[in-house]
């Protein structure tokens, strides 16, 4: 059924970025998730869009932790502007380009510990 298809898509996005060899795929799947949210029924769009910001941050930080700062920056440039209402957080996120910078940032190190 259609609901299980959407749940499967979300699971793919959430699990695929953890492996270095699948990071590029995760970026494509995040784009697909954004498209899914945009095309969903208006009555569901607001709730579905709430998933995008934490997922965006998680993928960005995983890329940094996976020693992929260039790919993280590309991801940020492509999808960062779509994180409406989170502009200040997003500005802070781009300053994290290394594992050490993540450890020094209380907002996003806390984000990682509470996922």
N, C-alpha and C positions, 0 to 999 in steps of 0.2 A: 504494500500500500504506500501511498505518497508520504505519509508521516514517517514511516520507517526509513524511507529513502533519504529524507532530510536529516534524520538522526544519524544515519550512516555517514552522510557527508560531513556532519559536524564532528563525528568521531575521527574521520580521516584527517581533518584539519588539525584536531587537537593532538593526534599521535604522530603524524608524519614528520613534523619538524624536529623531533628529538634526535633523529639520526642525521649525521652530517651529510650522508649521501642523498638524503631526501629533502634537504633544506630548500632547494630550488622548487621542488614539487610543492612544498608547504606554501611558498609564496603564491604559486598559481592557485592553490586551493583556497587561500585566504581571499584572493580576488574573486573566486567563484562564490565564496560565502558572502562577500559584499554584494555581489550581483543577485544572489538568492534573496538577501534581505531587501534589496531595492525592489525586486519584482514580487515580493510577497504581498499578500492582502494588506491593505492599509491598517486594518484593525490589529494585525500582528506585528507590523513593521517596527513599532516603537519598542516592544519587548525584545524582538529579535536583534535589534540594533544594539541593545545593551551588552550583548555578547562580544561585539566587535572590538571594543576598546581593550578589555582585559586580554583578549586573544591577540590583538595587535602588539600590546606590550610584551606579552609572554613570548611571542615569536621573535620580536626584536631582541629581547634579552637572551634568548636561547642562541640566536645568531652571534651575539657578542661573546657569550660563554663558549660557543663552539669555534671561537677565533675566526669569525667571518665578518669583520667590521665593514668591509666594502659592500657585501651583500646586505648587511643590516642597514647601511646608509641608503642603498637603492630601495629597499623595502620601505624605509621611512619616507623617502622622497615620493614614492609612488602612492602610499596609503595614509601618511600622516595627516594630510590636509582633510581627510574624510572623517577624522575623529572629532566631530563637532562637540563643543562644550568642554573640550579637554585641551584647549590650546596651550595653557600654561604648563600642564603636565607634559605635553608633547615637546615643548621647548626644552624642558629639563631632560627628557629622555634622550634627545640627540647628543647631549653632552657626554653620555655614557658610551665610550668607545672601547673600553677594556674591562676585564674582570675586576681589576683594582678600582676603577672608577665606579663600578656597580657597588662594590663593597662600601665605598665612601658616600654613596647617595642614600640617605635614610628612607626616602620615599619609595624608591624602586627596590632597594634591598629588602624592605618590609613587604613590598608587593610580592617578591619572589618567595619569601618565607611563609606567606599566607595564601598560596595558590590552591 
